Amino acid sequence: MNHIEHIKSFLITEFLPGVQASELTTEYDLLTNGVVDSLGLLKLIAWVESEFQVTVNDAALDPDNFRTVDAINAFVARASHPVKAG
């Protein structure tokens, strides 16, 4: 299971019971559409940290990093392979 499908599976289990994975597009705005609220965002961040062994520091707490499946996937990719300052 790739990250996209894994993220979708978590979101459906926790926030969208009864929705099929094919119905949740990777661009669907989870925040604007009320799927994930402020407490849900904290749950999502905790899951991302635990599941992908990454740290969400204060600078990364921007809700835009968790707005869509694509945004979450991109954040995980960046956090997993940080660019080192030279």
MOPAC internal coordinates of N, CA, C and O (Angstrom, degrees):
PM7 1SCF
backbone

  N    0.0000 0     0.00 0     0.00 0    0    0    0
  C    1.4643 1     0.00 0     0.00 0    1    0    0
  C    1.5349 1   107.98 1     0.00 0    2    1    0
  O    1.2310 1   120.27 1   -56.07 1    3    2    1
  N    1.3383 1   117.10 1   123.93 1    3    2    1
  C    1.4613 1   119.33 1   179.12 1    5    3    2
  C    1.5298 1   110.29 1   -77.93 1    6    5    3
  O    1.2310 1   120.50 1    -6.25 1    7    6    5
  N    1.3101 1   116.65 1   173.75 1    7    6    5
  C    1.4683 1   120.11 1  -177.26 1    9    7    6
  C    1.5262 1   112.23 1   -59.82 1   10    9    7
  O    1.2310 1   120.07 1   138.49 1   11   10    9
  N    1.3132 1   117.47 1   -41.51 1   11   10    9
  C    1.4712 1   120.82 1  -178.64 1   13   11   10
  C    1.5287 1   109.84 1   -57.81 1   14   13   11
  O    1.2310 1   120.44 1   129.06 1   15   14   13
  N    1.3121 1   116.77 1   -50.94 1   15   14   13
  C    1.4658 1   120.44 1  -178.28 1   17   15   14
  C    1.5237 1   111.28 1   -66.46 1   18   17   15
  O    1.2310 1   120.54 1   143.98 1   19   18   17
  N    1.3106 1   116.58 1   -36.02 1   19   18   17
  C    1.4699 1   121.07 1   178.79 1   21   19   18
  C    1.5341 1   110.49 1   -66.18 1   22   21   19
  O    1.2310 1   120.52 1   136.47 1   23   22   21
  N    1.3137 1   116.62 1   -43.53 1   23   22   21
  C    1.4713 1   121.83 1   177.94 1   25   23   22
  C    1.5309 1   109.69 1   -63.86 1   26   25   23
  O    1.2310 1   120.52 1   133.65 1   27   26   25
  N    1.3216 1   116.61 1   -46.35 1   27   26   25
  C    1.4658 1   120.24 1   178.99 1   29   27   26
  C    1.5217 1   110.98 1   -59.83 1   30   29   27
  O    1.2310 1   120.41 1   138.13 1   31   30   29
  N    1.3117 1   116.83 1   -41.87 1   31   30   29
  C    1.4643 1   121.06 1   179.89 1   33   31   30
  C    1.5269 1   111.01 1   -60.41 1   34   33   31
  O    1.2310 1   120.43 1   135.33 1   35   34   33
  N    1.3292 1   116.79 1   -44.67 1   35   34   33
  C    1.4663 1   120.48 1   178.17 1   37   35   34
  C    1.5265 1   110.74 1   -62.53 1   38   37   35
  O    1.2310 1   120.44 1   132.17 1   39   38   37
  N    1.3148 1   116.77 1   -47.83 1   39   38   37
  C    1.4652 1   120.54 1  -178.15 1   41   39   38
  C    1.5255 1   111.68 1   -60.80 1   42   41   39
  O    1.2310 1   120.71 1   138.38 1   43   42   41
  N    1.3087 1   116.26 1   -41.62 1   43   42   41
  C    1.4616 1   119.85 1   179.60 1   45   43   42
  C    1.5233 1   110.54 1   -66.78 1   46   45   43
  O    1.2310 1   120.25 1   134.81 1   47   46   45
  N    1.3170 1   117.12 1   -45.19 1   47   46   45
  C    1.4658 1   120.92 1  -179.97 1   49   47   46
  C    1.5180 1   111.46 1   -61.13 1   50   49   47
  O    1.2310 1   120.30 1   135.39 1   51   50   49
  N    1.3170 1   117.03 1   -44.61 1   51   50   49
  C    1.4629 1   121.47 1  -173.43 1   53   51   50
  C    1.5255 1   114.55 1   -86.78 1   54   53   51
  O    1.2310 1   120.18 1   145.89 1   55   54   53
  N    1.3308 1   117.26 1   -34.11 1   55   54   53
  C    1.4602 1   119.63 1  -170.01 1   57   55   54
  C    1.5297 1   115.15 1  -124.29 1   58   57   55
  O    1.2310 1   119.87 1   161.78 1   59   58   57
  N    1.3142 1   117.84 1   -18.22 1   59   58   57
  C    1.4654 1   120.76 1  -174.41 1   61   59   58
  C    1.5293 1   112.18 1  -133.89 1   62   61   59
  O    1.2310 1   119.79 1  -126.03 1   63   62   61
  N    1.3215 1   118.00 1    53.97 1   63   62   61
  C    1.4685 1   118.41 1  -178.90 1   65   63   62
  C    1.5271 1   110.79 1   -58.35 1   66   65   63
  O    1.2310 1   121.41 1   -40.93 1   67   66   65
  N    1.3083 1   114.91 1   139.07 1   67   66   65
  C    1.4580 1   119.83 1   179.74 1   69   67   66
  C    1.5150 1   114.45 1    91.57 1   70   69   67
  O    1.2310 1   120.18 1   169.07 1   71   70   69
  N    1.3283 1   117.26 1   -10.93 1   71   70   69
  C    1.4643 1   121.39 1   178.75 1   73   71   70
  C    1.5313 1   108.20 1   -89.24 1   74   73   71
  O    1.2310 1   120.48 1   -41.34 1   75   74   73
  N    1.3112 1   116.69 1   138.66 1   75   74   73
  C    1.4627 1   121.77 1   176.76 1   77   75   74
  C    1.5327 1   109.14 1   -83.34 1   78   77   75
  O    1.2310 1   120.74 1   -31.62 1   79   78   77
  N    1.3241 1   116.19 1   148.38 1   79   78   77
  C    1.4654 1   120.75 1  -179.95 1   81   79   78
  C    1.5247 1   111.11 1   -56.04 1   82   81   79
  O    1.2310 1   120.25 1   143.76 1   83   82   81
  N    1.3079 1   117.13 1   -36.24 1   83   82   81
  C    1.4678 1   120.46 1  -179.28 1   85   83   82
  C    1.5294 1   112.39 1   -67.27 1   86   85   83
  O    1.2310 1   120.34 1   160.19 1   87   86   85
  N    1.3234 1   116.95 1   -19.81 1   87   86   85
  C    1.4653 1   121.13 1   179.39 1   89   87   86
  C    1.5312 1   112.68 1   -82.73 1   90   89   87
  O    1.2310 1   120.29 1   159.36 1   91   90   89
  N    1.3132 1   117.05 1   -20.64 1   91   90   89
  C    1.4672 1   121.34 1  -179.06 1   93   91   90
  C    1.5208 1   108.61 1   -94.61 1   94   93   91
  O    1.2310 1   120.88 1   -76.48 1   95   94   93
  N    1.3318 1   115.92 1   103.52 1   95   94   93
  C    1.4620 1   119.04 1   178.97 1   97   95   94
  C    1.5239 1   109.39 1   -76.20 1   98   97   95
  O    1.2310 1   121.07 1   -22.07 1   99   98   97
  N    1.3053 1   115.57 1   157.93 1   99   98   97
  C    1.4646 1   119.96 1  -178.25 1  101   99   98
  C    1.5215 1   112.22 1   -73.20 1  102  101   99
  O    1.2310 1   119.88 1   166.86 1  103  102  101
  N    1.3464 1   117.83 1   -13.14 1  103  102  101
  C    1.4638 1   121.77 1   179.65 1  105  103  102
  C    1.5256 1   112.78 1  -100.54 1  106  105  103
  O    1.2310 1   119.69 1   177.10 1  107  106  105
  N    1.3187 1   118.19 1    -2.90 1  107  106  105
  C    1.4651 1   121.93 1  -177.01 1  109  107  106
  C    1.5271 1   109.95 1   -62.25 1  110  109  107
  O    1.2310 1   120.13 1   -53.20 1  111  110  109
  N    1.3243 1   117.36 1   126.80 1  111  110  109
  C    1.4657 1   122.66 1  -176.83 1  113  111  110
  C    1.5294 1   109.83 1   -80.22 1  114  113  111
  O    1.2310 1   121.31 1   -76.70 1  115  114  113
  N    1.3103 1   115.10 1   103.30 1  115  114  113
  C    1.4686 1   122.11 1  -176.47 1  117  115  114
  C    1.5210 1   112.39 1   -68.90 1  118  117  115
  O    1.2310 1   120.15 1   149.86 1  119  118  117
  N    1.3131 1   117.33 1   -30.14 1  119  118  117
  C    1.4637 1   121.27 1  -176.59 1  121  119  118
  C    1.5251 1   111.19 1   -83.51 1  122  121  119
  O    1.2310 1   120.29 1   127.46 1  123  122  121
  N    1.3165 1   117.05 1   -52.54 1  123  122  121
  C    1.4608 1   120.84 1  -178.91 1  125  123  122
  C    1.5225 1   111.66 1   -60.71 1  126  125  123
  O    1.2310 1   120.40 1   144.53 1  127  126  125
  N    1.3205 1   116.84 1   -35.47 1  127  126  125
  C    1.4626 1   121.23 1  -178.41 1  129  127  126
  C    1.5228 1   113.30 1   -86.04 1  130  129  127
  O    1.2310 1   120.15 1  -175.38 1  131  130  129
  N    1.3252 1   117.32 1     4.62 1  131  130  129
  C    1.4566 1   121.21 1   173.30 1  133  131  130
  C    1.5183 1   115.91 1    75.56 1  134  133  131
  O    1.2310 1   120.05 1  -167.02 1  135  134  133
  N    1.3126 1   117.52 1    12.98 1  135  134  133
  C    1.4666 1   120.27 1   178.21 1  137  135  134
  C    1.5219 1   109.78 1   -70.14 1  138  137  135
  O    1.2310 1   120.82 1   136.04 1  139  138  137
  N    1.3265 1   116.04 1   -43.96 1  139  138  137
  C    1.4621 1   122.01 1   180.00 1  141  139  138
  C    1.5262 1   107.83 1  -116.82 1  142  141  139
  O    1.2310 1   120.69 1   -59.43 1  143  142  141
  N    1.3381 1   116.28 1   120.57 1  143  142  141
  C    1.4664 1   120.99 1   176.42 1  145  143  142
  C    1.5285 1   108.63 1   -98.47 1  146  145  143
  O    1.2310 1   119.92 1     9.77 1  147  146  145
  N    1.3249 1   117.76 1  -170.23 1  147  146  145
  C    1.4643 1   120.26 1  -175.32 1  149  147  146
  C    1.5273 1   112.21 1   -62.33 1  150  149  147
  O    1.2310 1   119.94 1   139.13 1  151  150  149
  N    1.3157 1   117.71 1   -40.87 1  151  150  149
  C    1.4676 1   119.62 1   177.45 1  153  151  150
  C    1.5217 1   110.89 1   -70.22 1  154  153  151
  O    1.2310 1   120.71 1   142.62 1  155  154  153
  N    1.3115 1   116.24 1   -37.38 1  155  154  153
  C    1.4568 1   120.28 1   176.32 1  157  155  154
  C    1.5151 1   111.64 1   -63.92 1  158  157  155
  O    1.2310 1   120.68 1   144.97 1  159  158  157
  N    1.3273 1   116.30 1   -35.03 1  159  158  157
  C    1.4574 1   120.88 1   177.87 1  161  159  158
  C    1.5238 1   110.52 1   -63.20 1  162  161  159
  O    1.2310 1   120.41 1   139.24 1  163  162  161
  N    1.3244 1   116.82 1   -40.76 1  163  162  161
  C    1.4661 1   120.18 1   176.82 1  165  163  162
  C    1.5250 1   110.95 1   -63.37 1  166  165  163
  O    1.2310 1   120.49 1   139.24 1  167  166  165
  N    1.3154 1   116.66 1   -40.76 1  167  166  165
  C    1.4652 1   121.42 1   177.92 1  169  167  166
  C    1.5270 1   110.23 1   -63.86 1  170  169  167
  O    1.2310 1   120.60 1   137.09 1  171  170  169
  N    1.3180 1   116.46 1   -42.91 1  171  170  169
  C    1.4588 1   121.76 1   179.07 1  173  171  170
  C    1.5250 1   110.91 1   -63.03 1  174  173  171
  O    1.2310 1   120.21 1   135.22 1  175  174  173
  N    1.3171 1   117.21 1   -44.78 1  175  174  173
  C    1.4651 1   121.12 1   179.53 1  177  175  174
  C    1.5227 1   110.44 1   -62.59 1  178  177  175
  O    1.2310 1   120.01 1   135.81 1  179  178  177
  N    1.3225 1   117.59 1   -44.19 1  179  178  177
  C    1.4690 1   121.17 1   178.82 1  181  179  178
  C    1.5295 1   110.14 1   -60.97 1  182  181  179
  O    1.2310 1   120.32 1   139.07 1  183  182  181
  N    1.3180 1   116.99 1   -40.93 1  183  182  181
  C    1.4643 1   120.88 1   178.82 1  185  183  182
  C    1.5281 1   110.82 1   -64.97 1  186  185  183
  O    1.2310 1   120.06 1   135.25 1  187  186  185
  N    1.3205 1   117.49 1   -44.75 1  187  186  185
  C    1.4678 1   121.20 1   179.24 1  189  187  186
  C    1.5268 1   109.96 1   -58.64 1  190  189  187
  O    1.2310 1   120.46 1   133.79 1  191  190  189
  N    1.3293 1   116.73 1   -46.21 1  191  190  189
  C    1.4675 1   120.19 1   179.59 1  193  191  190
  C    1.5268 1   111.13 1   -60.32 1  194  193  191
  O    1.2310 1   120.66 1   132.99 1  195  194  193
  N    1.3028 1   116.34 1   -47.01 1  195  194  193
  C    1.4586 1   121.34 1  -177.54 1  197  195  194
  C    1.5287 1   112.22 1   -69.68 1  198  197  195
  O    1.2310 1   120.50 1   133.05 1  199  198  197
  N    1.2912 1   116.64 1   -46.95 1  199  198  197
  C    1.4645 1   121.91 1  -173.46 1  201  199  198
  C    1.5179 1   113.11 1   -70.85 1  202  201  199
  O    1.2310 1   120.40 1   142.59 1  203  202  201
  N    1.3305 1   116.84 1   -37.41 1  203  202  201
  C    1.4580 1   120.59 1  -174.55 1  205  203  202
  C    1.5284 1   112.99 1  -108.95 1  206  205  203
  O    1.2310 1   120.92 1  -175.11 1  207  206  205
  N    1.3431 1   115.85 1     4.89 1  207  206  205
  C    1.4663 1   120.93 1   177.81 1  209  207  206
  C    1.5275 1   111.89 1    53.28 1  210  209  207
  O    1.2310 1   121.07 1  -131.88 1  211  210  209
  N    1.3310 1   115.56 1    48.12 1  211  210  209
  C    1.4614 1   122.06 1   176.66 1  213  211  210
  C    1.5197 1   108.41 1  -122.77 1  214  213  211
  O    1.2310 1   120.74 1   -16.69 1  215  214  213
  N    1.3076 1   116.19 1   163.31 1  215  214  213
  C    1.4530 1   121.65 1   177.49 1  217  215  214
  C    1.5205 1   108.89 1  -110.96 1  218  217  215
  O    1.2310 1   121.18 1   -48.24 1  219  218  217
  N    1.3126 1   115.36 1   131.76 1  219  218  217
  C    1.4589 1   120.90 1   175.06 1  221  219  218
  C    1.5229 1   105.99 1  -100.28 1  222  221  219
  O    1.2310 1   120.77 1   -82.67 1  223  222  221
  N    1.3368 1   116.13 1    97.33 1  223  222  221
  C    1.4627 1   119.83 1  -178.80 1  225  223  222
  C    1.5267 1   110.26 1   -81.88 1  226  225  223
  O    1.2310 1   120.77 1    -3.85 1  227  226  225
  N    1.3095 1   116.14 1   176.15 1  227  226  225
  C    1.4663 1   120.74 1  -176.57 1  229  227  226
  C    1.5275 1   112.54 1   -55.57 1  230  229  227
  O    1.2310 1   120.21 1   140.81 1  231  230  229
  N    1.3199 1   117.20 1   -39.19 1  231  230  229
  C    1.4652 1   120.72 1  -178.94 1  233  231  230
  C    1.5284 1   111.69 1   -66.52 1  234  233  231
  O    1.2310 1   120.24 1   153.58 1  235  234  233
  N    1.3263 1   117.14 1   -26.42 1  235  234  233
  C    1.4648 1   121.58 1  -177.67 1  237  235  234
  C    1.5235 1   112.72 1   -91.10 1  238  237  235
  O    1.2310 1   120.01 1  -179.48 1  239  238  237
  N    1.3256 1   117.58 1     0.52 1  239  238  237
  C    1.4591 1   120.41 1  -177.37 1  241  239  238
  C    1.5256 1   113.83 1   -75.49 1  242  241  239
  O    1.2310 1   120.24 1  -168.32 1  243  242  241
  N    1.2969 1   117.14 1    11.68 1  243  242  241
  C    1.4621 1   122.41 1   177.06 1  245  243  242
  C    1.5320 1   109.15 1   -64.17 1  246  245  243
  O    1.2310 1   119.71 1   -57.26 1  247  246  245
  N    1.3293 1   118.16 1   122.74 1  247  246  245
  C    1.4690 1   119.99 1  -179.82 1  249  247  246
  C    1.5274 1   113.46 1   -56.12 1  250  249  247
  O    1.2310 1   120.10 1   154.96 1  251  250  249
  N    1.3257 1   117.41 1   -25.04 1  251  250  249
  C    1.4632 1   119.68 1   179.38 1  253  251  250
  C    1.5304 1   112.10 1   -61.98 1  254  253  251
  O    1.2310 1   120.08 1   155.83 1  255  254  253
  N    1.3381 1   117.45 1   -24.17 1  255  254  253
  C    1.4616 1   120.97 1   176.88 1  257  255  254
  C    1.5243 1   112.08 1   -69.55 1  258  257  255
  O    1.2310 1   120.31 1   166.24 1  259  258  257
  N    1.3301 1   117.01 1   -13.76 1  259  258  257
  C    1.4641 1   121.61 1  -174.56 1  261  259  258
  C    1.5339 1   111.91 1  -128.69 1  262  261  259
  O    1.2310 1   120.57 1  -163.24 1  263  262  261
  N    1.3181 1   116.51 1    16.76 1  263  262  261
  C    1.4687 1   122.40 1  -174.22 1  265  263  262
  C    1.5303 1   112.77 1   -74.76 1  266  265  263
  O    1.2310 1   120.09 1   142.84 1  267  266  265
  N    1.3201 1   117.44 1   -37.16 1  267  266  265
  C    1.4696 1   122.19 1  -178.05 1  269  267  266
  C    1.5258 1   109.17 1  -134.33 1  270  269  267
  O    1.2310 1   120.86 1   -13.09 1  271  270  269
  N    1.3152 1   115.96 1   166.91 1  271  270  269
  C    1.4673 1   119.94 1   175.42 1  273  271  270
  C    1.5242 1   109.33 1   -60.51 1  274  273  271
  O    1.2310 1   120.13 1   137.45 1  275  274  273
  N    1.3303 1   117.35 1   -42.55 1  275  274  273
  C    1.4664 1   120.51 1   178.10 1  277  275  274
  C    1.5259 1   111.50 1   -59.88 1  278  277  275
  O    1.2310 1   120.12 1   137.46 1  279  278  277
  N    1.3255 1   117.38 1   -42.54 1  279  278  277
  C    1.4682 1   121.10 1  -179.62 1  281  279  278
  C    1.5247 1   110.87 1   -65.16 1  282  281  279
  O    1.2310 1   120.16 1   138.25 1  283  282  281
  N    1.3181 1   117.29 1   -41.75 1  283  282  281
  C    1.4692 1   120.91 1   178.34 1  285  283  282
  C    1.5219 1   109.62 1   -63.48 1  286  285  283
  O    1.2310 1   120.39 1   134.71 1  287  286  285
  N    1.3185 1   116.86 1   -45.29 1  287  286  285
  C    1.4599 1   121.39 1   179.40 1  289  287  286
  C    1.5297 1   111.09 1   -60.91 1  290  289  287
  O    1.2310 1   120.19 1   136.46 1  291  290  289
  N    1.3229 1   117.23 1   -43.54 1  291  290  289
  C    1.4653 1   121.32 1   178.80 1  293  291  290
  C    1.5216 1   110.71 1   -64.38 1  294  293  291
  O    1.2310 1   120.37 1   139.58 1  295  294  293
  N    1.3375 1   116.91 1   -40.42 1  295  294  293
  C    1.4580 1   119.85 1   177.85 1  297  295  294
  C    1.5232 1   110.55 1   -62.03 1  298  297  295
  O    1.2310 1   120.19 1   134.23 1  299  298  297
  N    1.3147 1   117.25 1   -45.77 1  299  298  297
  C    1.4683 1   121.17 1   179.60 1  301  299  298
  C    1.5284 1   110.06 1   -59.33 1  302  301  299
  O    1.2310 1   120.20 1   137.30 1  303  302  301
  N    1.3212 1   117.22 1   -42.70 1  303  302  301
  C    1.4671 1   120.90 1   179.06 1  305  303  302
  C    1.5257 1   110.91 1   -62.00 1  306  305  303
  O    1.2310 1   120.40 1   135.41 1  307  306  305
  N    1.3333 1   116.83 1   -44.59 1  307  306  305
  C    1.4746 1   120.29 1   179.32 1  309  307  306
  C    1.5211 1   111.11 1   -66.04 1  310  309  307
  O    1.2310 1   120.34 1   136.08 1  311  310  309
  N    1.3164 1   116.96 1   -43.92 1  311  310  309
  C    1.4647 1   121.22 1  -176.84 1  313  311  310
  C    1.5255 1   111.68 1   -70.19 1  314  313  311
  O    1.2310 1   120.37 1   152.01 1  315  314  313
  N    1.3252 1   116.91 1   -27.99 1  315  314  313
  C    1.4618 1   121.09 1   179.92 1  317  315  314
  C    1.5215 1   112.03 1   -77.91 1  318  317  315
  O    1.2310 1   120.68 1   154.44 1  319  318  317
  N    1.3074 1   116.30 1   -25.56 1  319  318  317
  C    1.4648 1   121.99 1  -177.60 1  321  319  318
  C    1.5220 1   109.56 1  -133.68 1  322  321  319
  O    1.2310 1   120.35 1  -111.77 1  323  322  321
  N    1.3392 1   116.93 1    68.23 1  323  322  321
  C    1.4700 1   119.09 1  -177.42 1  325  323  322
  C    1.5243 1   111.55 1   -64.05 1  326  325  323
  O    1.2310 1   121.58 1   -35.00 1  327  326  325
  N    1.3201 1   114.58 1   145.00 1  327  326  325
  C    1.4591 1   121.12 1   176.48 1  329  327  326
  C    1.5183 1   107.66 1   -82.32 1  330  329  327
  O    1.2310 1   120.99 1   -52.02 1  331  330  329
  N    1.3127 1   115.71 1   127.98 1  331  330  329
  C    1.4630 1   120.21 1  -179.56 1  333  331  330
  C    1.5261 1   109.45 1   -86.64 1  334  333  331
  O    1.2310 1   121.48 1   -45.49 1  335  334  333
  N    1.3311 1   114.77 1   134.51 1  335  334  333
  C    1.4644 1   119.97 1   177.40 1  337  335  334
  C    1.5206 1   108.54 1   -69.52 1  338  337  335
  O    1.2310 1   120.95 1   -39.22 1  339  338  337
  N    1.3278 1   115.80 1   140.78 1  339  338  337
  C    1.4154 1   118.35 1  -170.80 1  341  339  338
  C    1.4248 1   119.68 1  -100.97 1  342  341  339
  O    1.2310 1   120.10 1   180.00 1  343  342  341

